[in-house]
Amino acid sequence: MSDRHISDHFETLAIHAGNTADPLTGAVVPPIYQVSTYKQDGVGGLRGGYEYSRSANPTRTALEENLAALDGGRRGLAFASGLAAEDTLLRTLLGPGDHVVIPDDAYGGTFRLFAKVATRWGVEWSVADTADPAAVRAAITPKTKAVWVETPSNPLLGITDIAAVAQVAHDAGAKLVVDNTFATPYLQQPLALGADVVVYSLTKYMGGHSDVVGGALVVADQALGEELAYHQNAMGAVAGPFDSWLVLRGTKTLAVRMDRHGENATKVADMLTRHPRVTQVYYPGLPDHPGHEVAAKQMKSFGGMVSFRVAGGEEAALEVCARTKVFTLGESLGGVESLIEHPGRMTHASVAGSQLEVPADLVRLSVGIENVEDLLEDLKQALG
């Protein structure tokens, strides 16, 4: 039912892959199949392979085909949340006694999943600066089954050379997992650079409108895709049909939104570098960012996320978060509206006291697609 091969151009694939016109009515948007079960033509006689919507649903199938096409993968799988996708991946790849290398800058929920959940299941993990392939190599043990990477990372916007770390992981017989949430497949294609699995929080840029929660896995290997699909069905944390429909709507405009997010973020980062109350700016588009050259090599552009540190410490950072009027104080990211947050007290509270603890004076911005002059003036008045 997919039109995923209609074009090699991302913008065309985003609109057409998985979006086959409804055969009954000709509707150009796939219907929301809000159904739990399907009539069978005799015992085992499934129509189109559908029997129960945990196992498969036509709306979710459309989204999964779209996701696979956008990342150049063989199989895409949609879940109820990004963490549901991560949990299914971990329980597919790992067993008690296995080891994973995780980044020293990662989403707090990912760290919590490893530190508080997978650890109790007997999975071992260690932390490495994934921007340094030698550090990753040093962290690998004979039990290592996976290397986990975020690039750009959350919240310090670190950059990992995907191709270099893929080589390190594969030399050790491990798989490379790349959380591509900040970049999206429009800006970065991890599978083409050697990754084995790409992870997304669909809640963010892929959905793009702050109205849906979802997650995804995309893989290059068909056999791994089948194994993940088995666990997806067995564990059951699947994306519902309406959520799938919302994300499928979002991916159609992903390219144009990411262009605007990036244009605005570049101007915001430039302004912040010149503001007297800002002590450091994290944005891979800045020439002095330590990962700038790698990001320029493996990304189409530099994305819509910017983090910065404020003179005056934690209280000053909290005050900036409280003063904005256009930027909304809230968790999450990637919507059309601009968001501001304090990672240490919000999204990354779970890493406090660990090797992943973030600076207390750090502020993270998800730069939206509003008029950039309004965003710049809002930040200036909030900084004072």
C-alpha positions in Angstrom: 0.0 0.0 0.0 3.1 2.3 0.1 4.2 4.9 -2.4 7.6 5.1 -0.7 9.6 4.7 -3.9 7.7 7.5 -5.8 10.8 9.7 -5.5 14.3 9.9 -4.0 13.6 13.5 -2.7 12.8 13.8 1.0 10.0 16.4 0.6 8.1 14.2 -1.9 8.6 11.1 0.2 7.3 12.9 3.3 4.0 13.6 1.6 3.5 10.4 -0.4 5.3 7.5 1.4 2.6 5.4 3.1 -0.1 7.8 2.0 -1.8 5.7 -0.6 -5.3 7.0 -1.5 -8.1 5.1 0.2 -9.2 2.4 -2.3 -12.9 2.7 -1.2 -13.4 6.5 -1.4 -10.3 7.9 -3.0 -9.5 9.9 0.1 -6.0 11.3 -0.3 -5.4 11.1 3.5 -5.3 7.6 5.0 -8.4 7.1 7.3 -8.2 6.8 11.0 -8.9 3.1 11.5 -10.3 3.5 15.0 -10.9 -0.2 15.4 -9.7 -3.0 17.7 -10.6 -6.1 15.7 -11.2 -7.2 12.1 -13.6 -9.7 10.5 -11.8 -12.7 9.2 -12.7 -14.6 6.1 -12.7 -17.9 7.9 -10.3 -19.0 10.6 -6.9 -17.6 9.8 -8.3 -15.8 6.7 -7.0 -12.3 7.4 -7.8 -9.4 5.2 -4.5 -7.6 4.4 -2.9 -9.3 7.4 -5.1 -7.5 10.0 -6.6 -9.3 12.9 -6.2 -7.2 16.1 -4.9 -3.6 16.3 -2.1 -4.3 18.8 -0.6 -6.5 16.2 -1.2 -4.2 13.2 -3.5 -1.3 12.3 -3.8 0.2 8.8 -3.2 3.8 10.0 -0.2 2.7 12.0 1.0 0.8 8.9 0.9 3.9 6.8 2.9 5.8 9.4 5.5 3.0 9.7 6.0 2.9 6.0 6.4 6.6 5.9 9.0 6.5 8.7 11.0 3.8 7.0 11.0 5.6 3.7 12.2 8.9 5.3 15.1 7.3 7.0 16.0 5.0 4.1 15.3 1.9 6.3 13.8 -1.5 5.7 11.4 -1.4 8.6 9.8 1.3 10.7 7.9 0.7 13.9 5.6 3.2 15.8 5.1 3.1 19.6 3.1 4.8 22.2 6.1 7.0 23.3 9.8 7.4 22.6 10.6 5.6 25.9 8.3 2.7 24.9 10.3 2.4 21.7 13.6 2.5 23.7 12.3 -0.1 26.1 11.3 -2.5 23.3 14.6 -2.0 21.7 16.6 -2.8 24.9 14.6 -5.9 25.6 15.1 -7.1 22.0 18.8 -6.5 21.9 19.9 -7.3 25.4 19.6 -9.8 28.2 20.9 -10.1 31.7 24.7 -9.6 31.9 24.9 -7.7 28.6 26.5 -4.2 28.5 25.7 -0.9 26.8 27.8 2.2 26.3 25.7 5.3 26.8 26.6 9.0 26.2 27.6 11.4 28.9 25.0 13.8 27.7 21.6 12.1 27.1 17.9 12.7 27.7 17.0 12.2 31.3 14.3 9.7 30.6 16.8 7.5 28.6 19.3 7.6 31.5 16.5 6.7 34.0 15.5 3.8 31.8 19.0 2.4 32.0 19.8 3.4 35.6 16.6 2.5 37.3 14.9 -0.1 35.1 17.4 -2.0 32.9 19.9 -2.3 35.7 17.3 -4.2 37.8 17.0 -6.6 34.9 20.7 -7.3 34.9 21.8 -5.0 32.1 25.1 -3.3 32.7 26.0 0.1 31.3 28.9 2.6 31.4 29.2 6.2 30.3 31.5 7.6 27.6 32.0 10.9 25.7 30.6 9.7 22.4 32.1 12.7 20.6 35.5 10.9 21.1 35.6 7.5 19.3 38.6 6.6 21.4 36.6 7.1 24.5 33.8 4.9 23.2 36.4 2.2 22.3 37.8 2.3 25.8 34.3 1.9 27.3 33.5 -1.2 25.3 33.8 -4.5 27.1 33.5 -8.2 25.9 29.9 -8.0 27.0 29.0 -4.9 25.0 26.0 -5.5 22.7 25.1 -1.9 21.8 26.5 1.7 21.7 23.9 4.4 22.3 24.3 7.8 20.8 22.4 11.1 20.8 23.5 13.6 18.2 22.8 16.4 18.6 22.6 15.5 22.3 20.1 16.7 24.9 20.5 19.2 26.4 24.2 20.3 25.6 23.9 19.8 21.8 27.0 17.6 21.6 27.9 16.1 18.2 29.0 12.5 17.6 30.6 11.4 14.4 28.1 8.6 13.5 30.3 6.9 10.9 33.4 6.8 13.2 31.5 5.5 16.2 29.6 2.9 14.0 33.0 1.5 13.0 34.1 1.3 16.6 30.8 -0.5 17.6 30.9 -2.9 14.7 34.6 -3.7 15.3 33.5 -4.9 18.7 30.5 -6.8 17.4 28.0 -4.3 18.9 25.1 -2.5 17.3 25.0 1.3 17.0 21.8 3.0 18.2 21.3 6.7 17.3 18.6 8.8 18.9 17.9 11.2 16.0 15.1 13.1 17.7 16.8 16.6 17.5 18.0 16.3 13.9 15.1 14.3 12.4 15.6 12.3 9.1 15.4 15.6 7.2 18.6 16.9 8.6 20.5 13.6 9.3 20.4 10.0 8.0 22.1 7.8 10.6 21.4 4.5 8.8 23.3 5.8 5.7 26.2 6.6 8.1 26.4 3.1 9.5 23.9 3.1 12.4 21.9 -0.1 12.9 18.8 1.4 14.7 17.4 5.0 14.7 15.3 6.0 17.7 12.7 8.9 17.7 10.4 10.6 20.1 7.7 11.3 17.5 6.3 13.7 20.1 8.9 16.3 19.0 9.6 17.5 15.5 8.1 14.6 13.7 4.6 15.3 15.1 5.6 19.0 15.3 2.5 20.5 16.9 2.7 19.5 20.6 -0.5 17.5 20.3 0.6 13.9 20.2 2.9 11.5 22.1 4.7 8.8 20.2 8.0 7.0 19.5 9.6 5.1 16.7 12.4 2.7 15.7 13.7 2.4 12.1 16.2 -0.3 11.1 18.2 -1.1 8.0 18.2 -4.9 8.5 15.0 -6.7 7.7 15.7 -9.6 10.2 16.2 -7.1 13.1 13.0 -5.4 12.0 11.1 -8.6 12.2 12.5 -9.3 15.7 11.6 -5.9 16.9 8.1 -6.3 15.4 7.7 -9.5 17.4 8.6 -7.8 20.6 6.4 -4.8 19.7 3.4 -7.1 19.5 4.4 -9.1 22.5 4.9 -6.1 24.7 2.1 -4.0 23.3 3.1 -0.4 23.7 2.0 0.5 20.2 1.0 3.8 18.7 -2.8 4.2 18.5 -4.5 5.0 15.2 -5.3 8.6 16.0 -1.8 9.3 17.3 -0.4 7.6 14.1 -2.6 9.8 12.0 -1.4 13.0 13.8 2.3 12.1 13.3 1.7 11.2 9.6 0.1 14.6 9.2 3.2 16.1 10.9 5.8 14.4 8.8 4.3 16.0 5.6 5.5 19.4 6.7 8.7 18.3 8.4 11.0 19.7 5.8 9.6 23.2 5.7 9.3 23.4 9.4 12.8 22.2 10.1 14.1 24.8 7.6 12.4 27.6 9.6 13.3 26.1 13.0 17.0 26.2 11.9 16.9 29.7 10.4 15.4 31.1 13.6 17.7 29.1 15.9 20.8 30.4 14.0 19.7 34.0 14.7 18.8 33.3 18.3 22.2 31.6 18.9 24.1 34.5 17.3 22.3 37.0 19.5 22.9 35.0 22.6 26.7 34.8 21.9 26.8 38.6 22.0 24.6 39.1 25.1 26.5 40.2 28.2 24.5 38.0 30.6 25.1 34.8 28.6 28.3 33.0 29.5 28.1 30.1 27.0 26.0 29.1 24.0 25.6 25.5 22.8 24.6 25.4 19.2 26.4 23.2 16.5 25.9 25.9 13.9 28.3 28.2 15.7 31.8 28.0 14.2 33.4 27.7 17.6 31.2 24.7 18.6 33.6 21.7 19.1 31.4 19.5 16.9 30.7 22.1 14.2 32.8 20.5 11.5 31.3 17.0 12.1 27.8 18.4 12.2 28.4 20.3 9.0 29.6 17.0 7.4 26.7 14.8 8.5 23.8 17.2 8.9 21.9 19.2 6.3 21.7 22.1 8.7 22.0 22.5 12.5 18.5 22.3 13.8 16.2 24.3 16.1 17.6 23.5 19.6 19.8 26.0 21.5 21.1 25.9 25.0 22.9 28.6 27.0 24.3 29.4 30.4 23.4 32.5 32.3 25.6 34.7 34.5 24.4 34.6 38.1 23.9 30.9 38.4 20.8 28.8 38.9 18.5 31.5 40.2 19.3 33.7 37.3 18.5 30.9 34.9 15.2 30.3 36.6 14.4 34.0 36.4 15.0 34.0 32.7 12.7 31.0 32.2 10.0 32.9 34.2 10.2 36.2 32.3 9.6 35.1 28.7 6.3 35.9 27.1 6.6 34.4 23.6 8.7 31.4 24.7 6.4 29.1 26.8 7.8 27.5 29.9 7.3 23.8 29.4 8.9 20.4 28.9 9.2 18.7 25.5 10.4 20.4 22.3 10.0 20.4 18.5 6.6 22.1 18.2 5.8 25.1 16.1 5.7 27.2 19.2 8.9 28.2 21.0 9.5 26.6 24.4 12.0 27.4 27.2 13.0 25.2 30.1 15.4 24.7 32.9 16.9 21.1 32.3 18.3 20.7 35.8 14.9 21.1 37.4 12.8 19.7 34.6 13.7 17.2 31.8 17.0 16.2 33.4 16.2 16.1 37.1 16.7 12.3 37.0 20.4 12.7 36.2 21.2 14.8 39.2 24.2 13.5 41.0 25.3 11.3 38.1 27.9 11.6 35.4 25.2 13.1 33.2 24.3 16.0 35.6 23.7 19.2 33.7 24.9 22.7 34.8 22.5 24.4 37.1 22.7 27.7 35.2 21.6 26.0 31.9 18.6 27.1 29.9 17.3 25.1 26.9 15.3 26.6 24.0 13.2 24.8 21.5 13.1 27.6 18.9 9.8 27.7 17.1 8.7 29.0 13.7 7.3 32.4 14.9 8.7 35.7 13.5 12.3 35.6 14.7 12.3 39.3 15.7 9.6 38.5 18.3 11.8 35.7 19.6 14.9 37.8 19.8 13.1 40.7 21.6 11.5 38.2 24.1 14.8 36.7 25.0 16.5 40.1 25.4 13.8 41.4 27.8 13.9 38.1 29.7 17.7 38.4 30.1 17.4 42.0 31.1 
